[in-house]
Amino acid sequence: MLLWPCFWSTALAAPVGALPDPTLLALFATGSLIMRSAGCTINDMWDKDFDKQVERTNQRPLASGALTYRQAWTFLGVQLSAGLAVLLQLNPYTIGLGVTSLGFVVAYPYMKRITYWPQAMLGLTFNYGALVGWAAVHGSCVWSVVLPLYAAGVSWTLVYDTLYAHQDKVDDKRVGIKSTALLFGDHTQPILNGFAAATVAGLASAGYMADLSAPFYMGLGLSGLQLAWQVNTAKLDDPVNLQHRFGSNKWFGAMVFASIVAGKVL
């Protein structure tokens, strides 16, 4: 999911009639893979003691003792160095944006200790590509486009990560981990329908400000139906169902990307 906001923004920034820059897409694909891995390492380092007490996570390398903290720090250093190497291929403005995102990456794992809204912080972290993609093309941000795109991404993350968090809600409540799954409880689905609507509205606003053509809105409508399907067919006490709904977000991301490209070239 870290990948798609980068791709969306890069496609929005492309000239009318043109496909997104394939070199930038390749860099973002590589960088997303590296930084997703680095984020997981940081999260596991913060959460080792919690992870030991949660059935789904107690076999993670640090929680199980298969990896030491020293080894984790070494691995993280390699990951961040690789991420920096990718970032340095971009323009100075984008490099600055990328560096500021590290604060969110480091802060996110702590949020579940102090607020029931860690999914909001994850959204701010995972969707930074909404800013970076446009900046990589133009060397600056057009805020009337990238801010609604960023807000849409944050709302999207609140949808999929709340569904994901419902898998662990029993263990999370027992060990003191906070989440929107626990906060929303039995009201999860109507609330997530609101965030799904906000996601589509933000994407529509970004598309309008970027002068996308009618095929974008047609594709966005189908994407919105996919997101509504996730929320309204989720079984909040069925981990297998929830994992499937969570995994289907790769298709939502791809559908939105295809819609943006269609709105540029058709």
C-alpha positions in Angstrom: 0.0 0.0 0.0 3.0 2.3 0.4 3.6 2.2 -3.3 0.2 3.4 -4.6 0.2 7.0 -3.4 3.6 7.5 -5.1 2.2 6.1 -8.3 -1.1 8.1 -8.1 0.8 11.3 -7.6 3.3 10.6 -10.3 0.5 9.9 -12.7 -1.4 13.0 -11.8 1.8 15.1 -12.4 2.3 13.7 -15.9 1.6 16.0 -18.8 -1.8 15.7 -20.4 -1.7 12.9 -22.9 1.4 11.3 -21.4 2.0 8.2 -19.4 3.8 8.6 -16.0 7.6 8.6 -16.1 8.7 4.9 -16.0 12.0 5.8 -14.4 10.2 7.5 -11.5 7.8 4.6 -11.2 10.7 2.2 -11.0 12.5 4.3 -8.3 9.3 4.6 -6.3 8.6 0.8 -6.5 12.2 0.1 -5.3 12.0 2.8 -2.6 8.6 1.6 -1.4 9.8 -1.9 -1.0 12.9 -0.8 0.9 11.1 1.6 3.2 8.2 -0.7 3.9 10.8 -3.2 5.1 12.6 -0.6 7.2 9.3 0.5 8.7 8.5 -3.1 9.7 12.0 -3.4 11.3 11.4 -0.2 13.3 7.9 -1.4 14.3 9.2 -4.8 15.4 12.0 -3.1 17.5 9.5 -0.9 19.3 6.9 -3.6 19.7 9.0 -6.6 20.7 7.4 -7.0 24.2 3.9 -6.5 22.8 4.5 -8.9 19.9 5.4 -11.7 22.4 1.9 -11.5 23.8 -0.1 -11.5 20.6 -0.8 -14.8 18.8 -0.4 -13.4 15.3 3.0 -11.7 16.0 4.7 -13.8 18.6 6.9 -15.6 16.0 8.3 -12.4 14.5 12.2 -12.5 14.6 12.7 -10.2 17.6 9.7 -11.4 19.6 10.8 -15.0 19.2 14.4 -14.3 19.9 15.6 -15.4 16.5 17.1 -11.9 16.0 19.0 -9.7 18.5 18.6 -6.0 18.8 22.1 -5.5 17.6 21.4 -7.5 14.5 18.1 -5.5 14.0 20.0 -2.2 14.2 22.5 -3.4 11.6 19.8 -4.6 9.3 17.9 -1.3 9.7 21.1 0.6 8.9 21.4 -1.3 5.6 17.8 -0.7 4.8 18.0 3.0 5.4 21.2 3.3 3.5 19.5 1.6 0.5 16.5 3.9 0.9 18.8 7.0 0.9 20.5 5.8 -2.3 17.1 5.7 -4.0 16.1 9.1 -2.6 19.3 10.7 -3.8 18.3 10.0 -7.4 15.5 12.6 -7.1 15.6 16.4 -7.1 16.5 18.4 -4.0 13.0 19.4 -3.1 11.9 15.8 -3.1 14.9 14.7 -1.1 13.9 17.2 1.6 10.3 15.9 1.6 11.6 12.3 1.8 13.8 13.1 4.8 10.9 14.7 6.7 8.9 11.5 6.3 11.3 9.7 8.6 9.8 11.4 11.6 6.4 9.8 10.9 8.1 6.4 10.3 9.8 6.5 13.7 6.8 8.0 15.6 4.1 5.6 14.3 4.9 2.5 16.4 4.7 4.7 19.6 1.2 5.9 18.8 -0.5 2.7 19.7 0.6 3.2 23.3 -0.9 6.7 23.7 -3.9 7.0 21.3 -6.7 5.0 19.8 -5.8 6.6 16.5 -2.5 5.0 15.5 -4.1 4.2 12.1 -4.2 7.9 11.4 -0.5 8.2 12.0 0.0 5.2 9.8 -2.0 7.1 7.1 0.2 10.2 7.4 3.2 7.9 7.1 2.2 5.5 4.3 0.7 8.2 2.1 3.6 10.7 2.0 4.1 9.5 -1.5 1.2 11.7 -2.5 3.5 14.6 -1.9 6.7 13.0 -3.1 5.4 11.8 -6.5 4.3 15.2 -7.7 7.4 16.8 -6.3 9.6 14.3 -8.2 8.1 15.4 -11.5 7.9 19.1 -11.0 10.4 20.0 -8.3 7.6 21.5 -6.1 4.1 20.7 -4.9 0.8 22.1 -6.2 -1.0 21.9 -2.9 -4.5 22.1 -4.4 -3.8 18.7 -6.0 -1.6 16.9 -3.5 -3.3 17.8 -0.3 -6.7 16.2 -1.2 -4.8 13.3 -2.6 -2.9 13.0 0.7 -6.1 13.3 2.7 -7.7 10.6 0.5 -4.8 8.3 1.2 -5.0 8.9 5.0 -8.8 8.0 4.9 -8.0 4.9 2.8 -5.5 3.8 5.4 -8.0 4.2 8.1 -10.3 1.9 6.3 -7.9 -0.9 5.5 -5.8 -0.8 8.7 -8.9 -0.7 11.0 -10.1 -3.9 9.3 -6.6 -5.3 9.7 -6.6 -4.3 13.4 -9.8 -6.2 14.1 -7.8 -9.4 13.7 -5.9 -8.7 16.9 -8.5 -6.8 18.9 -8.8 -9.5 21.7 -5.1 -9.7 22.3 -4.6 -5.9 21.8 -7.2 -5.2 24.5 -5.6 -7.6 26.9 -2.0 -6.2 26.5 -3.0 -2.5 26.3 -2.5 -1.8 22.6 -4.8 0.9 21.3 -6.4 1.0 17.8 -9.4 2.3 15.9 -10.7 -1.2 15.8 -11.2 -1.0 19.6 -12.3 2.6 19.5 -15.0 2.0 16.8 -16.1 -1.4 18.1 -19.6 -2.4 16.8 -19.8 0.9 14.9 -16.8 0.1 12.7 -18.6 -0.5 9.4 -20.7 2.7 9.4 -17.7 4.8 10.4 -15.5 3.1 7.8 -18.1 3.8 5.1 -17.6 7.5 6.0 -13.9 7.2 5.6 -14.4 5.3 2.3 -16.6 8.1 1.0 -13.9 10.6 2.1 -11.3 8.6 0.2 -13.3 8.8 -3.0 -14.1 12.5 -2.5 -10.5 13.4 -2.0 -9.4 11.5 -5.1 -12.2 13.1 -7.1 -11.0 16.6 -5.8 -7.4 15.8 -6.7 -8.5 14.6 -10.2 -10.6 17.7 -10.8 -7.7 20.0 -9.8 -5.4 18.1 -12.1 -7.9 18.5 -15.0 -8.4 14.7 -15.5 -10.9 13.7 -18.1 -14.2 11.6 -17.8 -12.6 8.2 -17.8 -10.9 9.0 -14.5 -14.3 9.5 -12.8 -15.7 6.3 -14.3 -12.8 4.3 -13.0 -13.0 6.1 -9.7 -16.6 5.0 -9.4 -15.7 1.4 -9.8 -12.8 1.8 -7.3 -15.3 3.2 -4.8 -17.5 0.2 -5.2 -14.5 -2.0 -4.5 -13.8 -0.1 -1.3 -17.5 -0.3 -0.3 -17.4 -4.0 -0.9 -14.5 -4.4 1.5 -16.2 -2.5 4.3 -19.6 -4.0 4.0 -18.7 -7.6 3.5 -16.1 -7.6 6.3 -16.7 -10.0 9.1 -15.1 -8.3 12.1 -14.6 -11.5 14.1 -13.3 -13.6 11.2 -9.5 -13.2 10.7 -9.5 -15.0 7.4 -12.2 -12.8 6.0 -10.4 -9.7 7.3 -7.1 -10.7 5.9 -8.7 -11.2 2.5 -10.4 -7.8 2.6 -7.1 -6.2 3.7 -5.2 -7.9 0.9 -7.7 -6.7 -1.7 -6.5 -3.2 -1.2 -3.8 -3.8 -3.8 -6.6 -4.0 -6.3 -8.1 -0.8 -5.1 -4.7 1.0 -5.4 -4.2 -0.4 -8.9 -7.7 0.6 -10.0 -7.2 4.2 -8.9 -3.8 4.3 -10.7 -5.3 3.0 -13.9 -8.2 5.5 -13.6 -5.7 8.4 -13.2 -3.7 7.2 -16.2 -6.9 6.9 -18.3 -7.9 10.4 -17.2 -4.6 11.7 -18.5 -4.3 9.9 -21.9 -7.9 9.5 -23.0 
